[in-house]
Each structure stands twice: as structure tokens, then as C-alpha cells.
Amino acid sequence: MKPARWGCSSALARLAAAGAVRLATSLATALAVALAISLAVAGPARAGVVEPPRADMIVSDQSFAPAADDPRWREVALTHIEQAPVVWYRVRFDADLTESFWMVYLPFLYGGGQVSVNGFPVANVTQATPDLYVRWERPFLLPLPAGTLRAKDNTLLIRLVPAHASTAAMMPQLALGPQAALQPMFDRRLFMVRTVPVVTLVSGLVVGALVLLIWYRRRQEVLYGWFGLAAIFWALRTTTFVFDSLPAGAWALWRLLYFMSTGGFIVVLAMFTLGLAGWSRPLVTRLLLGYWALGPVAFFVGGHAFTSTYWVAGLIPVGMGLAMVAFVAAWRRRSGETLAIAAALALAFVAGLHDYLVADSAAIVNALLPNWSDHRLFLLHHAANVLLLVMGILLAARFVRTLGEVEAANRTLEARVQERERQISASYERIAVLQREQAATDERQRIMQDLHDGLGSQLFTSLSRAERGALDATAMSDTLRSAIDQMRVALEALASEEQDFGTAFGNFRFRWDARLRDCGLKPVWQIDVDDAFPAIAPHDALQLLHIVQEALTNVVKHARASTVTVRMHHADGVLSVDVLDDGVGGAAAKPAGGSGRGQSNMAKRAQRLAGALEADFGAHGGRVSLRMPLAGMPPGGLPTPEPGPGPGPVLP
């Protein structure tokens, strides 16, 4: 059996790929050759390198070199494949001894073997055994022992055995020459068949895991999930170029992993392409998943050879159909995404077709590029890396585009929120203006109502009495004096700034202190308030001062007292005001000014203040008490008044 390759070498594989070969042979060969030349052939000229086109070959399982005159030796062309368990190759060459440190370059040595020159051992590359399975994809650069070379007629002897799962030994197109000439050839091939796969393995696992984590957090982004699985599957499939030898017990599991990751990559790639194109085909998905699941069955039933021959062959039309679907989607949608994925899929299909042709040493490849197949350079794993890179770029572009849309939406939303905040702020300002206007209007109405009910009523009543001739000069003076007092109280209460009840009360006390003394009374002011005394609205202050004024007026006119005491106390949010006298008491019940409504007016004013008024008059004096709640009022202050004139004590 020939070495494993993309696809298989069976007749079924040829039949399955025949259509693809006829349709895409020219494009496949041109792109594959261009890529291969750029990766492997480009470089310094091979000056001084000997590449023998032919060698002698003998089939012999002996462990020592066959005799030079053995008649079984026959000449073959390189590269050469022989169906035998052990094959010896003899290469004759001349060496330029002016160049020191000659080496032999072997692009591959699938089954391992032994190398010697002029009878001196050069290297013993690990060979496949029943307990150790090997397949050396990597190149070898072996130094030839110093002093063993001759200028003419050197003999390089190589003993080869087949790689595991193969019955054929393959002799590559070797090269001999100085290290300076062979090292670039070795480095390029080592980079392609070993470094790139190792990078693919590590990066595929890391990137795939990260993308799957993104998909796990964003389940609706199905393309991220497909891409993550594709990267991981391809990384696992690439292990065929990473591990050169495995114990016999691990080989079966490793090959099963290879088959399943190969099929899984193609199936997931189909899901990604269909999702990107916006095509939902549940039947196609089920068929692909079902065929993928047949891989383990084929492996356990028929083994490695059966799976490589038949099951892998079925993936060839799947890949071709996938490329065709991508091109149809690109033609219909004509978007950058579909065009990019179609081009990458086409490159991958072409690379796979190239590998198929090179593995079979197809005549068309040898006609276009002689001896190219001898290099056994397969390109699918490089094209698949390009495909994954394109897929990753598309997803990254989609992510960036989505992020930009989200940021634009956030900016638009932020602008709308700011505009709405400005509108709300303007509405609040308008509402505040309206509230202030309404408060001013309400205050004016209260003042007008108070003036109408108090001063206006008193003046109107006095005018009526004067017109009837029932009001003498003394009564007229008392009436006018009472009206002036009420006007002064209103001015003092309403004209104070920032609801400063302390100032209004201080003016009230100063005026009444002098008046009481003029009337022969001894005023006593007992003020017990603290700095946390709340502010009192001007209209409430007006009602409070009216009550105190009404009580003092009654004392002056009717109580015939010698001492009058005004107490003010604030505690627990309640303001207590008491007016006490030591007069006859009963006479104080008579309202001031003869209106008959003094006590009733005080009760109404107390009610407006949400307070309670109590009046008690007896033979040994009278008392008018007001209890007014101040809780909930804004904090202000009622400064303790300075001592007024007269002997009355002032308590802080």
C-alpha cells in the first residue's frame, strides 16, 4: 500500500475524485505549484549539490550490506517505491573535497533505516517494529564522517523498511553536498512539515478554546461555536505531522483521532459555510453528522486500511460540494465575507487535489513540473491554515462591526438620554417657577384674607359705629391704635427675610415692652429656645404674633393687672407660647376693641397653625396658652432676643 495521503489511492477514491480532477486539474496544478515553489523551492541556488537521479536497489532482509557483485542489484530511478519488507539502495557519487563537511539530505524517511558511506556508519534512524510504529515525515540532514569521502566513486548505502500500516518502502530524492548548500533546503522543509504543524496544533487548541468560551457566553453566535470546533479539530488532525513514533498500544487511538478530526473538520466547516451564507439545511446537517459518525464504525470494523480507502474517499465529494456551495453563495450575495470564504475553500480544495495528484505521481504534474512529485510535499495542512485564518478574520471583522454598532447605539442612546434629561430639567424648572408663582399667589391670598378678616373687618365695623354716632373719640382712638398694631404686626412678620421669626418677634417685643410699661404694667419675657429652632413661614409668624398681640391687648384693656408674663418654649418640635397676667381675670374674657370676637379670632388663628389654644381666666389672673407643632419645617433659628428696656427678666 502507498503512504497515507489526503484522500486515498484506491480505485474508489479515483472514481470519486475523477470529476474534480477533470474540472480543476489546471487550476489545482497551477496554484499548488505556485504555493509549493514559494514555500519549498525558493531560496539560494544549490551550488555544489549532488542530486543523483538513479540508484541501485536490492530486496534483502539481511542486516548487513549485500555483496557489491550480487546479481540482484538493479538500477532504479529516484524517487522509488518498492513493495518489500526490507530494501537496500546504493548511490554512487563524486565529492568535491575542497568543500569540507559534506552531508546527506533526506526529505523524508517514512519507515526509518540505516545510512552508511564507503562502509562507515552515518546514522541509524529508528525503524518501525511490532512494538513501535513510526512514520518520519520530517527531513534529515546527516553529516558524513570526516575522512571517509573520496574525490571519485563514493558509495552511499541506505537500508529502508516500510512505515507502519504500509507494505512499501520509499526511497526519496536525496541530495549530497556541503552543509552551506543543504541547510536551507533542510530548514525550509522542516519548517513546512514540522514547525508549521506544531504552531497549528498549539494555536488551534488555544484559539479554539477561547472562541468556544466566547460562544458559551453568547450562545446565539453560532458561527463562533463552529469556528472554535473547526480550529480544535484541525489542530488534532495536524498531530499526524507532529508525532513521528508511537507505542503500538496508542497507535489505534491516535489514528482514530486523526480520522475523526479530519471528518469533523469538514463537517463543521460545512456548518460554518452554510451559516455564513444564511442557508439552513437540517437534512444536510443530519446527513453530514451521520456520515461523520460512520468513521469510528468503519475503523473498528475494517481497520485503518479500510477507513483510509473507503470512508475518507467519501469526504472528497463533500469538500468539492462545499466549495461549490460557497461559490454559489458568493455569486448570489456578492459580499466580502462570502467571496473570502469561497476563495479560501477553493484554495483548500485545490491543495487537497494537489496532494491527491502528487501522492499518485500523476502524469499531469510530472508534465508541468518534472520530478515535483518526488518531493512528496503536501499542501492541504497549509491551505487549511489559510482557511482558518480567513474564518477567524471574518469573525473578528463581524465582532468589530457588531461592537461598532453597539457603540453607535450607545452613543445614540446617550444623546437621547441627555436630551431627555435636558427636557426633564427644563420641565422641572418650569414646574419650580410655577410652584414659586403659585406659592406667591397663595401667600398673597392668605395675606389678603387675613387683612380682610382682621384689619378690614375691624375698620368696617368701626366705620359703621362711627356713622351711627356710637363711637366716641376715645373709642375711635382705640380702634385706630388697634388697626395700626395689626398693620405693624403684619409688616414685621411678612417683611422679614428668609423666614426670620426671631427678627419679627424681637421688633414685636420691643414695641410691646414699651407700650406695656406706658400702661403701668411690668412685662416679663421668658424665652427658652435653642439654636435648632426651626424656621417659621411669614404667614404662620403673622398668625402667631396676632394671637400674642390679641392676648396682650385684652390684658391692657380689661385685666387691670400689674404684671404680664410672655413665655415661649420649644421642645420636641412643639412651640409653646403662654401669656399670663395677675389681674382680675374675669374681665379679661371680654374681647378687645369691643368687637366680641377676640377669643374667637385667636382660636381660628391657632387652628390655622394646626395648634391648640387654651384660655383660663380667674379671680387671680388669666392665662392664654398656645401649643403649635413645628415638626417638618425647614431648619432655621430663633435667636434669643437682646434684653429690652425695663426691669423684666429675660431668660436665654
Secondary structure, DSSP 8 states (H G I E B T S, - for coil): -----SS--SHHHHHHHHHHHHHHHHHHHHHHHHHHIIIII-SS--TT-B--SEEEEEE---SS---TT-TT-EEEESSEEE-SS-EEEEEEE---TTS-SEEEEES-BTT-EEEEETTEEEEEE---BTTEEE-B-S-EEEE--TT---SS-EEEEEEE---TT-S-EEE---EEEEHHHHHHHHHHHHIIIIIHHHHHHHHHHHHHHHHHHHHHH-TT-HHHHHHHHHHHHHHHHGGGGT-SEEEHHHHHHHHHHHHHHHHHHHHHHHHHHHHHHT---HHHHHHHHHHHHHHHHHHHHHHHHHIIIIIGGGHHHHHHHHHHHHHHHHHHH--HHHHHHHHHHHHHHHHHHHHHHHHTT-HHHHHHSTTGGGG----HHHHHHHHHHHHHHHHHHHHHHHHHHHHHHHHHHHHHHHHHHHHHHHHHHHHHHHHHHHHHHHHHHHHHHHHIIIIIHHHHHHHHHHHHT---HHHHHHHHHHHHHHHHHHHHHHH-GGG-HHHHHHHHHHHHHHHHHHTT-EEEEEEE--TT-B---HHHHHHHHHHHHHHHHHIIIII--SEEEEEEEEETTEEEEEEEE-S-SGGGGS-GGG-S-HHHHHHHHHHHTT-EEEEEEETTEEEEEEEEE-TTS-B---------SSS--EE-
